[in-house]
Amino acid sequence: MATYDYDLVTIGAGSGGVRASRLAASRHGARVAIVENSRVGGTCVMRGCVPKKLLVYGAHFAEDFEDAAGYGWTLEGARHDWGALIDHKQQELTRLEGVYHRLLRDAGVTLLEGRGRVVDPHTVEVDGRRVTAERILIAVGGWPTLPDIPGIEHAITSNEALDLPTRPERIVIVGGGFIAVEFAGIFNALGSRVTEVIRAGQILRGFDEDLRASLASEMEKKGIRIRRECQVRSIEKRADGTLSLLSDCGEEMEADAVMYATGRAPNTANLGLEEIGVTLGKGGAVVVDEWNRSSVDSIYAIGDVTDRVNLTPVAIREGMAFVATVFGNTPTPVDYGAVPSAVFSQPPVGTVGLTEAEARKQEAVDVYVSRFRPMRFTLSGRDEKTMMKLIVSRETDRVLGAHMVGVDAPEIIQGIGIAMKAGATKAHFDATIGIHPTAAEEFVTMRDPLPDPSFENTE
């Protein structure tokens, strides 16, 4: 019988990898090591969700201060210190990293610092040192990608945007996904002139059409310029440091910074997986079955490296399912249906379930939409609208999708997600008494569906 150094070696100490490693060690007594060549905590904690949300909070005070005047407040001399925000954000990340280190120690997980590479189905090399394991878990996440155009070396990604020493007065953000619109909102609110360049005709490809249009309208009202059906062909840095962007939409743009948010790819380069027979899919994603197992029986993968549903809570759930299946002898697949998600744009977005276009492709549906100005803006006079939308099966009355753009959308959609997971129907929504006065009550007071469209939307 083979003897290994560990029962499990996890490569990648992000949210999914840490959760899986901790549970395997603490609940099942497994001998576990985790490999990390950067900061423990991974993309979400160190380079994504957490620092970005802190910047969103900081940016939103600009509008809060403006709105306060409508409620009788006088604020004099308010100004923003970008450097202080970045410093305070970094202090919080350092604290969180310490928490992750302690969680691993307390669970009995060994941290191996360095770049991990799979040598064979049971061996991982970490900066020249080799360790063996009965099973290997790949949880290395994804990494921002950049196009191959002249001058791309002058561009930054979301990684660098979180640590800029000074706030750029003018910034061009290339991309129309959630990372792009979130950073557009952050920089715009803090005073930068923001231009967002998107290849498609609208932001947030894959989201519901009404949601996309509503958010784009609100962003443009706030002063963000969206250049649609446009691509940057080259970037040139002038002697004074100004960046000049040549585009195919008939415009030369100037900026102090250019940020690309055009996608992320699984971080499998130079990991040694293909060499030992692990099947990789599009963009280098590890192909796995419903039990998170790769084409090599001893090697598993979870999280963004599999390019399934790239959300931190999903990676954590996959890590838990992996441990239950492999170490708990309880085969546990992950249910990817009706996963709630949010975009921390300004205003924010919350969504769960099918878009209208997706739902109409599979059955007849009734669609309910409400648009209104939130009560909090009635005294401040801010011209910002909330949009809420429900998509309902005409045959079963089951709610198939819920979408919102507006204040507190992510907080509200979390509760809607629970209802949808439980199979709630429109009749359940209608029978629920709303909390007044709130925006959330609108989800239980929409009574009249929209007329059927003369043609079906496509996304």
C-alpha positions in Angstrom: 0.0 0.0 0.0 1.4 3.4 -1.0 2.5 5.8 1.7 2.2 9.5 1.1 3.3 12.6 3.0 -0.2 13.9 3.0 -3.7 12.7 2.4 -4.4 15.9 0.5 -2.3 18.7 -1.0 -4.3 21.7 -2.1 -2.7 24.1 -4.6 -4.1 27.6 -4.1 -5.1 29.2 -0.7 -8.1 31.1 -1.9 -11.6 30.9 -0.4 -12.4 27.5 -2.0 -9.0 25.9 -1.3 -8.8 27.1 2.3 -12.4 25.9 3.0 -11.7 22.4 1.6 -8.4 22.1 3.3 -9.8 23.1 6.7 -12.7 20.8 6.5 -10.7 17.8 5.4 -8.3 18.3 8.3 -10.6 19.4 11.1 -13.7 17.3 10.4 -12.1 14.2 8.9 -8.6 14.1 10.5 -6.9 14.2 7.1 -3.2 15.2 6.8 -3.4 18.3 4.7 -1.0 20.8 3.2 -1.9 23.9 1.2 0.4 25.6 -1.3 0.4 29.3 -2.0 2.8 31.6 -3.7 1.1 34.8 -2.9 -1.1 36.1 -0.1 -3.3 33.6 1.7 -6.9 34.5 1.0 -6.9 34.4 -2.8 -8.5 36.6 -5.3 -11.6 37.4 -3.4 -10.0 38.5 -0.2 -6.8 40.0 -1.5 -7.5 41.1 -5.1 -11.2 41.1 -5.7 -14.5 41.1 -3.8 -13.3 42.4 -0.4 -10.9 45.3 -1.4 -13.2 46.3 -4.3 -16.3 46.5 -2.0 -14.3 48.6 0.5 -13.5 51.0 -2.4 -17.2 51.0 -3.4 -18.2 52.0 0.2 -15.6 54.8 0.1 -16.7 56.1 -3.2 -20.4 56.1 -2.3 -19.9 58.7 0.4 -19.6 61.3 -2.3 -23.3 60.9 -3.2 -24.3 60.5 0.4 -22.7 63.8 1.3 -24.6 65.5 -1.6 -27.9 63.9 -0.6 -27.4 65.0 3.0 -28.2 68.6 2.1 -31.7 67.6 1.2 -32.1 66.4 4.8 -30.9 69.6 6.4 -27.2 68.7 6.8 -24.5 71.2 6.0 -21.1 69.7 5.2 -18.2 72.0 4.7 -14.7 71.2 3.6 -15.3 67.6 2.7 -12.6 66.2 0.6 -11.3 62.7 -0.3 -7.8 61.3 0.4 -7.2 58.5 -2.0 -4.0 57.5 -0.4 -5.7 57.2 3.0 -8.4 54.9 1.5 -5.8 52.6 0.0 -3.8 52.5 3.2 -6.8 51.7 5.3 -7.9 49.1 2.8 -4.5 47.5 3.0 -4.6 47.3 6.8 -7.9 45.5 6.6 -6.5 43.0 4.1 -3.5 42.4 6.3 -5.8 41.7 9.2 -7.9 39.3 7.1 -4.8 37.5 5.9 -3.8 36.9 9.5 -7.2 35.4 10.2 -6.8 33.0 7.3 -3.4 32.0 8.5 -4.8 31.3 12.0 -7.8 29.3 10.6 -5.3 27.0 8.8 -3.1 26.6 11.8 -6.0 25.8 14.1 -7.3 23.2 11.7 -3.9 21.6 11.5 -3.2 22.4 7.9 0.4 22.9 6.8 1.1 25.9 4.7 3.8 25.4 2.0 4.8 28.8 0.7 6.0 28.9 -2.9 4.9 28.1 -6.5 3.3 24.7 -6.7 3.6 22.4 -9.8 2.2 19.0 -10.3 4.9 16.5 -11.2 2.8 13.3 -11.3 -0.6 12.2 -10.1 0.6 12.1 -6.5 3.5 14.5 -6.3 3.6 18.3 -6.0 6.8 20.3 -6.3 7.0 23.6 -4.3 10.0 25.7 -5.3 12.2 22.6 -5.7 10.8 20.6 -2.7 8.7 17.6 -3.5 5.8 16.4 -1.4 3.4 13.5 -2.1 -0.3 13.1 -1.5 -3.0 10.6 -2.0 -5.1 13.3 -3.6 -4.3 16.7 -5.1 -6.9 19.6 -5.2 -6.4 22.4 -7.8 -7.8 25.6 -6.5 -5.6 28.3 -8.2 -8.5 30.5 -9.4 -8.1 32.8 -12.4 -6.0 35.7 -13.5 -6.8 38.9 -15.6 -6.1 38.6 -19.3 -4.7 41.3 -21.6 -5.0 41.5 -25.4 -2.0 41.6 -27.6 -2.0 45.1 -28.9 0.7 47.7 -29.3 1.3 49.5 -26.0 -0.5 47.1 -23.8 2.4 47.3 -21.3 1.1 50.7 -20.3 -2.3 49.2 -19.2 -3.3 48.0 -15.7 -5.8 45.4 -14.6 -8.0 45.3 -11.5 -5.1 43.9 -9.6 -3.1 47.1 -10.0 -6.1 49.4 -9.8 -6.7 48.4 -6.2 -3.2 49.7 -5.2 -2.7 52.8 -7.3 -0.7 55.4 -5.3 -2.8 58.3 -6.7 -6.2 58.5 -8.3 -6.0 59.2 -12.0 -7.9 62.3 -13.1 -8.8 60.6 -16.4 -9.2 56.9 -16.8 -10.3 54.7 -19.7 -11.7 51.3 -18.6 -11.9 48.7 -21.4 -14.5 46.1 -20.9 -18.2 45.8 -20.2 -18.4 43.1 -17.5 -19.0 43.4 -13.8 -15.4 44.3 -12.9 -15.4 47.1 -15.5 -18.7 48.7 -14.4 -17.7 48.4 -10.7 -14.4 50.2 -11.2 -16.1 52.8 -13.4 -18.4 53.6 -10.6 -15.6 53.8 -8.0 -13.4 56.2 -10.0 -16.3 58.3 -11.2 -17.7 58.9 -7.8 -14.3 59.9 -6.4 -13.9 62.5 -9.1 -12.1 60.9 -12.1 -13.4 61.4 -15.6 -14.3 57.9 -16.7 -14.7 56.5 -20.2 -15.8 52.9 -20.5 -15.0 51.3 -23.9 -17.0 48.2 -24.8 -16.9 46.0 -27.8 -20.6 45.1 -27.6 -23.6 47.3 -27.9 -24.4 47.2 -24.2 -22.7 46.5 -20.8 -23.0 43.3 -18.8 -23.3 40.7 -21.5 -25.3 37.7 -20.3 -27.4 39.6 -17.9 -31.1 40.5 -18.4 -31.7 43.1 -21.1 -33.8 45.4 -18.9 -31.2 45.2 -16.2 -28.4 46.1 -18.6 -30.2 49.0 -20.1 -31.2 50.4 -16.7 -27.7 50.2 -15.2 -26.2 51.8 -18.4 -28.7 54.7 -18.2 -27.9 55.4 -14.5 -24.2 55.2 -15.1 -24.4 57.7 -18.0 -26.6 60.0 -15.9 -23.8 60.0 -13.3 -21.3 61.2 -16.0 -19.6 57.9 -17.1 -19.1 57.9 -20.8 -19.8 54.6 -22.4 -18.3 54.1 -25.9 -20.2 51.2 -27.5 -19.1 48.9 -30.3 -15.6 50.2 -30.0 -12.2 48.6 -29.6 -8.8 50.0 -28.6 -6.2 49.3 -31.3 -3.1 50.7 -29.6 -1.9 52.6 -26.6 0.9 55.2 -26.7 2.6 56.9 -23.8 3.7 60.5 -24.4 6.6 62.3 -22.9 4.4 64.0 -20.3 3.0 60.6 -19.1 -0.3 61.0 -20.9 -1.7 57.8 -22.5 -3.1 58.1 -26.0 -5.6 55.4 -27.1 -6.3 54.9 -30.8 -9.7 53.2 -31.3 -11.7 51.9 -34.3 -14.7 54.1 -33.4 -13.2 57.3 -34.8 -11.8 58.7 -31.6 -8.4 59.2 -30.1 -8.8 59.2 -26.3 -6.4 60.6 -23.7 -6.1 59.3 -20.2 -3.8 59.2 -17.2 -4.5 55.5 -16.7 -6.0 52.7 -18.8 -7.5 49.7 -17.1 -8.4 46.5 -18.9 -11.2 44.3 -17.5 -11.8 42.2 -20.6 -11.8 38.8 -18.9 -10.0 36.4 -16.7 -8.5 33.0 -17.5 -8.0 29.9 -15.4 -4.5 30.2 -13.7 -3.2 26.8 -15.0 -0.2 27.9 -17.0 3.0 26.1 -16.0 1.1 24.0 -13.4 2.1 20.7 -15.1 -1.4 19.4 -15.5 -1.4 18.7 -19.2 1.9 16.9 -19.0 0.4 14.3 -16.6 -2.8 13.8 -18.5 -5.3 16.2 -16.9 -7.7 17.4 -19.6 -7.9 21.2 -19.9 -10.8 22.9 -21.7 -11.3 26.4 -23.1 -8.8 28.9 -21.8 -7.0 26.3 -19.7 -9.9 25.4 -17.5 -9.6 22.1 -15.6 -12.4 19.8 -16.9 -14.1 18.0 -14.0 -17.1 15.8 -13.4 -20.0 16.5 -11.0 -17.7 15.3 -8.1 -15.0 17.9 -9.0 -12.7 15.1 -10.3 -10.5 15.6 -13.3 -9.5 13.1 -15.9 -6.8 11.9 -13.5 -8.5 10.0 -10.7 -6.3 11.5 -7.9 -6.6 15.1 -9.0 -9.6 17.3 -8.3 -10.4 21.0 -9.0 -12.8 23.6 -7.7 -13.5 27.3 -8.1 -12.7 29.6 -11.0 -10.0 27.3 -12.4 -12.8 25.1 -13.6 -14.6 28.0 -15.3 -18.1 26.9 -14.3 -19.8 29.5 -12.1 -17.1 31.9 -11.1 -18.2 33.2 -7.8 -16.5 32.9 -4.4 -19.5 31.3 -2.6 -19.7 28.8 -5.4 -16.0 27.9 -4.9 -16.6 27.5 -1.2 -19.6 25.3 -1.8 -17.6 23.2 -4.3 -14.9 22.8 -1.7 -17.4 21.6 0.9 -18.9 19.2 -1.6 -15.4 17.8 -2.5 -14.7 17.1 1.2 -18.1 15.5 1.8 -17.6 13.3 -1.3 -14.0 12.3 -0.9 -13.4 12.3 2.9 -17.0 12.0 4.2 -18.1 9.1 1.9 -21.2 11.2 1.1 -21.3 11.9 -2.7 -22.4 15.5 -2.9 -22.8 17.3 -6.2 -23.3 21.1 -6.3 -26.6 22.5 -7.4 -25.8 25.4 -9.8 -29.5 26.4 -10.3 -30.7 29.8 -9.2 -27.4 31.1 -7.9 -27.8 34.7 -6.7 -25.2 37.2 -7.7 -24.5 40.9 -7.5 -22.6 43.6 -9.3 -21.4 46.3 -6.9 -21.9 49.0 -9.5 -23.4 52.4 -8.7 -26.3 51.8 -8.4 -25.8 48.1 -7.6 -27.3 45.1 -9.3 -28.8 41.9 -7.9 -29.9 39.0 -10.0 -31.0 35.4 -9.6 -32.4 32.8 -12.0 -33.1 33.1 -15.7 -33.1 36.3 -17.8 -36.2 37.1 -19.8 -34.5 35.9 -23.0 -33.4 32.6 -21.5 -36.9 32.0 -20.0 -38.7 32.7 -23.3 -36.5 30.2 -25.1 -37.9 27.4 -22.9 -41.5 28.3 -22.2 -44.2 31.0 -22.1 -43.7 33.5 -19.4 -45.3 36.5 -17.7 -42.9 39.5 -17.1 -43.4 42.1 -14.3 -41.4 45.3 -14.3 -41.4 48.2 -11.9 -39.4 51.4 -12.1 -39.5 54.1 -9.5 -37.4 56.7 -7.7 -36.4 55.4 -4.2 -37.8 57.2 -1.3 -34.4 58.2 0.0 -34.0 60.5 -3.0 -37.3 62.3 -2.7 -35.8 65.0 -0.5 -32.4 65.1 -2.1 -33.7 65.3 -5.6 -31.2 62.8 -7.0 -32.3 61.5 -10.4 -31.7 57.8 -9.9 -34.3 55.2 -10.6 -34.7 51.6 -9.3 -35.7 48.8 -11.6 -37.2 45.5 -10.4 -38.2 42.6 -12.6 -39.8 39.2 -12.1 -40.1 36.5 -14.7 -42.8 33.9 -14.1 -43.7 30.6 -15.7 -47.2 31.0 -17.2 -47.8 27.3 -16.8 -46.6 26.6 -13.3 -46.6 30.2 -11.8 -43.1 29.5 -10.5 -40.8 32.5 -10.4 -37.9 31.8 -12.8 -35.9 35.0 -12.5 -35.6 38.1 -10.4 -33.5 41.1 -11.3 -32.9 44.5 -9.7 -31.0 47.7 -10.3 -31.0 50.1 -7.4 -30.1 50.9 -3.8 -29.7 47.7 -1.7 -30.3 45.4 -4.7 -27.7 42.7 -3.5 -29.2 42.6 0.0 -32.7 42.2 -1.3 -31.9 39.6 -4.0 -30.3 37.3 -1.4 -33.8 36.9 0.2 -35.4 36.4 -3.2 -32.9 33.7 -3.9 -34.0 31.7 -0.9 -37.6 31.9 -2.0 -36.7 30.8 -5.5 -34.6 27.9 -4.3 -37.7 26.8 -2.3 -39.8 26.8 -5.5 -41.8 30.0 -4.8 -44.6 30.9 -7.2 -45.9 34.4 -8.1 -48.9 33.5 -5.9 -46.5 33.2 -2.9 -45.0 36.6 -3.7 -48.5 38.1 -4.0 -49.6 36.5 -0.7 -46.6 38.0 1.2 -47.3 41.3 3.0 -44.7 43.9 2.2 -42.7 45.9 4.6 -43.7 49.6 4.2 -42.0 51.9 3.2 -39.2 49.9 1.6 -38.1 49.3 -1.9 -38.1 45.5 -1.3 -41.9 45.5 -0.9 -42.2 46.2 -4.7 -41.3 42.6 -5.3 -44.6 41.5 -3.6 -46.8 44.2 -5.0 -46.3 43.9 -8.7 -49.7 42.7 -10.1 -49.9 43.4 -13.8 -47.6 41.6 -16.3 -46.3 43.4 -19.4 -48.0 42.7 -22.7 -46.3 39.9 -24.7 -43.7 41.3 -27.0 -44.2 41.1 -30.7 -40.8 39.6 -31.1 -38.6 37.7 -28.6 -35.5 39.3 -27.1 -32.1 37.7 -27.7 -29.0 38.3 -25.7 
